[in-house]
Amino acid sequence: MKNILLILAIIFSLNACQTAPSSPSEEDKETFKRHYTAFLDHHVKGFETEDLELVAAYMADSVQWSPPVWNNNKMIGKEEMLSVVKNYFEQFDNLTFLPGDGGIDSNGAFWGGSYYSDVGEATHEPDAIRVYGTWTGTHTESGATINNKWYAVISYNKDGKVIMFSDWMDISGMQAQIAEHLAAQNQQ
């Protein structure tokens, strides 16, 4: 019995002595900041000003995109992605991104690394970021105001260009907001 207690005490002590992951370096923090600033300066500003070249400028030519609509998890290239972006420019005006809006606590919009993971050790990798927020805009044809909670995972290469972009949103929710707007107009 004493041996079992001694073994349990040793195991507990060893587990208690494990060190937590080291904090991100100042260089990692600056890289992370450069990445989310590039998202704001290129993606968000590009959508707000309907500037396709600005959106394209921060993407690598080899970027792979997993769109928010179901497509059998097929990755799409830069040209197809920019075609969809152009389509949004044609269908919506006044596009605006509200960082952090719609989140659990809305205190942050940009996250990187992970303290916990079901697939391995914690990381503070600055080249992959998660973005949370709400997109708003006006549907051009109907005049309907739309609001759409949005989430993305974006990976950057060492040159600061986007190499992977995957986003999620409720496209049917946008369609429902447009339909509600049209129904309200028809009742007037």
QUIVENHU-V60134 format. One line per field, one symbol per residue. ss: DSSP state (h for helix, s for strand, l for the rest). A space follows every 10 residues. Layout:
ss: ???
This chain:
ss: lhhhhhhhhh hhhhhhllll lllllhhhhh hhhhhhhhhh hhhhhhhhhl lhhhhhhlss ssssssllll lllllslhhh hhhhhhhhhh hssssssssl llllllllls sslsllllll llsllllsss sssssssssl llllssssss ssssssllll lssssssssl hhhhhhhhhh hhhhhhhl
